[in-house]
Each structure stands twice: as C-alpha cells, then as structure tokens.
Amino acid sequence: MRCFFGLGQRGIRMAGTVMTSRVPAGESEGRGSEEAHPRIIVADVGGTYARLGWTDGVDADQVHDYRRYACADHPDLASILHDYAAGGNCQGAVVAIAGVLEGDRLINSNLPWAVSVEQTRKGAGLSWVQLINDFEAVANAMPVLARDTLSPLTHVTEAVSNSPALVIGPGTGLGAALWMEGHPPRVLATEVGQAALAAGNDLEMDVVRRLLREHRHLNNEHVLSGTGLMNLYRCLCELRGGTAIHADAGALVAAAESGDGLALETLQMFCGWLGSLVGDLAIIFGAKVVYLAGGVTAHIPTFLHDGHFLQRYLNKGVMSERLEQVPVWRVEHGQLGLLGAAAWYQQHR
C-alpha cells in the first residue's frame, strides 16, 4: 500500500507517553524535565475542547506534555494558554483554531468566546501568539502521519500524485484545506463549512426545506458536523413521523450500532451527504488524494465504510471516472491539530 509522502518513514513524535483524547479537562499526562530552550506552545482549539502541548526550536518535531481543556470552563483562550504556560518557560504559541482572522479579531461561530490576538497574547503572558486556521494545521500534519493511522474508504489506494491533497473533516464545525507541494509546502485554508449546503436527492431536499425554516443561510455545517448530525436526525424523525429520543451524537451513534432504524438511517444519510460534498470538493480543487479527518469521523468508522459514502463520492456524472482514481483515506489520529501546529512552527518560525 502506497501512502502520502512515504508516510510512516519519519513522523512527528510524541515524547514521553502516547497522546490520547482521554485526559480529563485541564489535567496533564505529566510534565517532562525543564528544558534549557524556551518552549513553544502548540494548541488545537475547537468549539468544545482545547488541546495543548509544547515543542521547542531545537527539536520542533516533538510534542510534549499533552493536556486537554474544556473551553466552556474558561473565560477566554488567554486563560487556557496562561494556565498551560505557568512555570513552563514558554515563549510563544502557535494556535490552530477554526475561523478566519480579520486583523486582530477571529471570525468564528463555534467558539464560546471572542478571540483577539493581542489580548490573548497579553493575557497569556507570552511574547507572541500566532493563530492559524485549524484545517491549515491539519493539512500540515498529513506528510508526517504514520502509515497505520490511515484506512482506505475507496477501492483505489494508489494516488496519481501527492498534490493537491484535500483534507476535510466534520467536528464541532466542518473544516477543509488544500495541501500543495512546494519548498516550503503551501496550504490553502478554506471556510467550506460556511458554504451553502447542496441537496443531491429528494430526501435531502426535504431536509433542506425544513432547515431553511430556521436559517436564512443554510450552510454545510448545519448538517455535516456534530451539531448537524443531530439536526439531520430531528428532521428525519419529523419526516418519518417518529420521535427524537436521542439527546446527543454519542447516543445517536450507539443507537444506530444497536439497530435503531431512524438512528441508522441518519448515519447512513450523513455519510452519503458527506461523500457527495467530498466528491464535489475533489473536483473543484483538482485533488489527487483526499484525507478525511475530524472528531465526528473518528466515532463513525463503521458507517463511513459501509458504502454510502463511496457511492455518493463517485456519483459525479462524467467526473466519476476521474474520481475513481482519487483515493480517500480516513485518518485515525486524535491530535492532528497539535502535529500540524508543530509542523507549521518548524516551517515558518
């Protein structure tokens, strides 16, 4: 099996213990010994959790001391960075975060607080803070992923070329970026989650009609995200004359795995709709390979691999033959944002 950039030949390393997503909010997996060189915080901040580690300028391909914070438990991003930096000789921070930076202000619809770069820097007590788009970071992490973190969603696993590479993933929102070869590589960050949602069949049209009653602009995140999955479930319950009994995405997925009919239909529809969007974006960007990441995908591998995603991904008329040559990989790694922030630091600072 041939993978992206000879995956598994090198890989960013996690010093000390293996990084997982099971650390209680605000708790640490254990600090290493104090380093002589200033530490650079690398962070991945989403709508629900902020995940932090640190690297340094000497060995920037290592990420140490993973911690996870619940965003809702903190008044702002600065307080999280300040807590992590306490006593750690930290100089600056590279923060992978969803949204678009407009001057000093971050435009984002999923965070529990507003973000100002300068106020964050001052509040955290750091010399500098660099914000990068979360999926720009994820895209930067792709070249250093280990081979065993990838599972194919398509029959083809041989890419014609490594570039451009589309990286997309549903989580609290929906992110996407394009990775392009170069020295250094270039990453095009996008706001695909805010683009208009496109229906591809009658049932999806019915869902769109219902959601348009609530939203003047119906974007991809309203269906293709963690919150969107629950919107889709609620709409299907209305359409099928059922009652929405599952309160969150975790319960919905568990019910689908247990054979709950409406829950199962929701997951199958979600994966098919996601496959359609991924196919559209692969065509639009001329992608030669696709990587599917995001917090939601980590919890629904069974449904992503059952055929609904692939069928809609390839259902692109005259472009279907071309997409048959574009492999799609599901990424099984929970810390892509941290790896990408470290890779960005290594390339740019």
N, C-alpha and C positions, 0 to 999 in steps of 0.2 A: 504494500500500500504506500503510494507516494503522497506526501502531505506538503503543506505550505512551507516554503523556505527550508526544507530539510528539518522539519520540526523534530524535537527531541535530541538534536545534536548538541544543543547548549542549554538554553532555557534559563530564565531568571530563577534564582534560588531563594528559598525561604529559610533563612538562618534560624537555627535552634529547633523549634517544633514545627510541625506541619500546620499551615494556616487553614482553619476551618471556619464555618459560619455558626458554630455552636457556642461561641463565647458569650456569656451574659453581658448585657449592655453596660458599657463603661468599665468592664473588667479586662484584665490583661492576661496574656498567655505567658508572661514572665519577661522581665527586662533582662537584657544581657549586661555585661560589664560596661562601665562608662568608657566611651571611645575618646581618643585624643582629638579626632576630627569632628567639626560641627555636624550635627545630624540635620538631615533634611526630611521633614515630614512628608509622606505621601498619603493622600487621602482619597477615598471614593465616597462621595456624599450623594445619597439618593433621598427620595421623599420620606422613607421610613427609617433607614439606618445610615450612619456614617461609619466607614471602616478606615482605620488608620494604621500606618506602620512607619518605619523610618529607614532611610538609606543615607549614604554619605558620598562625598565627592571622590573618594579613593576607590571604593568598591560599589559603585552605584547599581550593579546588577543584583545586589542582595537587598531583601526587605526583611526587617527585623520587627519583633515585638508587636504582633497584631492585636488590635483592640477594636471592639465594636460598641458604638454608642447609639441609643435610640434618640432620633432627632427631636421627637416631641418632649423629651425630658430635659431639653436645654434651650435657653432663651435665644441663642443665635449660634452661628458657626464659630465665631471667635471663642466662645466659652468652651467648645469641644476641643479646638486646637490648643487653647491655653491649658486645659486640663491634661491633655496628652503631653504637651511640651514641658510641663512642670518638672524641674530638676533634671532635664534631659539634654542640656547643651544644644538645643535646637535653634538653627539659624533662620530657616525659611520653610515654606511649604508649597508643594505642588498639589492642588486640589482638583480632582476630576469631579465635575458636578454638572447635572443636567441643566440645560438652558443656554441662553445667548448673552454674552457680555456686551453691554451698551455703555461705553465709557467706564464709569466706576461701578455701575449697577448691573446686577444679573437679572435677566428676564426669565422667570421660571414660574410655572403654575402648580408645581407639585411639592415645593418645599414648605415647611411650617413657618418660615421666617424670611424676611427680606435679607439680601446679601449685598453689602458694599465692600469692595476690595480693600479700600484704605481703612475703613472702620474695623474690618476683620483683622487686618494686619496689626493695628494698634491694640485692639482688644486681646489679641492672642500673644502680644509681646514679641513679635517676630520681626526680623529685618526686612523680609519681603514675603509676599504671598502671590503665587501665580495660579489663576483659575484657568482650567482647560475644560472643554466640553467632555462629558463623561464618555461618550462613544468615540471621541477622538482618542481618549486614553485606551479604551478597549481595543480600538484598531491598532494602536501602537504595541499592544501586548501580543497580537497574533503571531509575529515572527518568532517569539521566544517560548511559545507554548510547547509542552511535551506532547509527543505523539499519542500517548494513552489518554489524553483529555478530549479526544475527538471521536465522534461517532457519525457515520455517514447517514444522511437522510435521502440520498439519491443512489441510483444504481452505479453511476459513474463516479469513480474516485480519482481519476487522473485528470488534472486540470491542464488545459492547453497552455495556460500561462498563470503565473502567480499574481498578476496585477492587470487591471484593478481588482481589489478584493473588497467585496461588500460585507460589512459587519452590521448586524441588526439584532435587536433583542427587545422583547416586552418585559417590563418590570413594573415599578410603580407608574412609569410612563412608557413611551416607546422611543427608543433611540436607534440611530443608524449613522454610519460613517463610511467613507471610502478610503481605502489604503492604496497608495500608488508607489511603485518602486522609484528609487532615486537615492542620491547621496547628499543630505540625508533623505530618508523616505518622506513623502508628503501625505498628509491626511486631510481629507475634506470632511469637516463636520457638517451635519445636516439637522434639520428640525422636521424630520419625516412624521413624527408623532402629531405635529400641528397641521399637517396637510389634510385635505378633505378625504373622508372615508368613501371608498368606491364599492358599491354592491355588485356582485357578479352573478346572482340568480334571484329568483322570485322571493325565496325565504329571506335572503339578505335585504332585499328591497323592503320587505315588510318590517324588518328590524330597523332599517334606516328611517322609515316613515314614523315609527313610534319614537325613536330617539330625537328626531327633528322637532317633535312637540316640545322638547325640553331644552334644545340647544339651537341657537341661531346658526352657529357654525359647528357642524358635526365633523370632528377630526378622527384620525386613526386611533388615537388613544382612548376614545370613547368606547371602543370595542377591543382593540388589540393591546391590552395592558392588564395588570392585575385587577384594577377597578373596572376596566372594560369587560373583563370576563364575567363579572357579576351583573353588569348592565345587560350583557347578552343573555345570561340566564334568566333575568327578570323578564325580558322581552319574550323569550321563548315560552316561559310559563304563561304569560298573557295570551300568546298566540295559540297555545295548546290547551288553554283552559285549565291549567294546573295552578298550584300554589307554590310560591317561592318559600322553601323551608330551610334553605342553607344560607347561613349568615355571612360566610366569607369564602374566599377562594380555596383555602385549605380543606374546608368541609365539603365544598363542591367537588373537588378533585377526588377526595376519599369516597364520596357517594358514587361518582362515575366509575371508579375502580370496583365498587361493590355491586354495580349493575343498575343503579338508579337511572331510569330511562331518560328523563329530562336533563339530568346532570351529564349523562353520557352524550346526548345529542349536543349539548352546549360545548363540551370539549371537542367533539368532532367538528362542529361548525367553526369554532375558534381556530383550530389548526388548519382547516381548509381556507378560511379567510386570510389567515396569516400567510399561508402558502401562495395565495393569489397576489398579495402585496409584495412578497419577496420576489416573485417572478417578475412583476412589473418593474421593481427597482433594479433587478439584474439587467433587464432590457434597457431601461433608461440610462443607467450608468455604464453599460457595456462591461459588466462584471465578468471576470473569468473564473471566479470562485466566490462562494458565499459562506459566511460563518454566522450561525445563529446562536446568540448568547442571551443574557437577560435572566432575571430572577424567576420569571414565570416558567421559562423553558426548562429550568432545572427540575421543576416539580411535575412536569407532564411528559416525560420521555416516551411512555407507552403510547400516548395518543399522537405524538408527533411522528412516531414510526409506524402507525397503523395504516398509512396510505392516503388519508385525507389531505395531508399537507402536500405530498408529492403530486397527487392528481391535479390539484389546483395550481401548483407551481408550474407544471408543464402545460396547463391548458391555456396557451397563448397563441392559438391560431398558427399563422405562418412562422412565428418565432419559436414554436415548440421544439422544432428540430435543433435550433441553436441552444436552447436551454437544456436539452438533453446532454450537452457537452459541458455544462457548468455544474460542478459538484456543489452540494450543500452539506456542510458539516455542523452538527450540534456540538457546542463546546461544553464540556463538563468541567468547569473550573469556577469556583466561587469568588475569586479575588482578582478578576481581570482588571478592574479599575486601578487597584494598587500596583499591579505589574505594569500597566500602561503608564501610570504617573511616574513610576521609577524609570521606565524606558524613555519617557519624554524628557525627564531631567538629564539623563545620560546623554541625550542627543543635543539638548539646547542650552544647558547651563554649565 
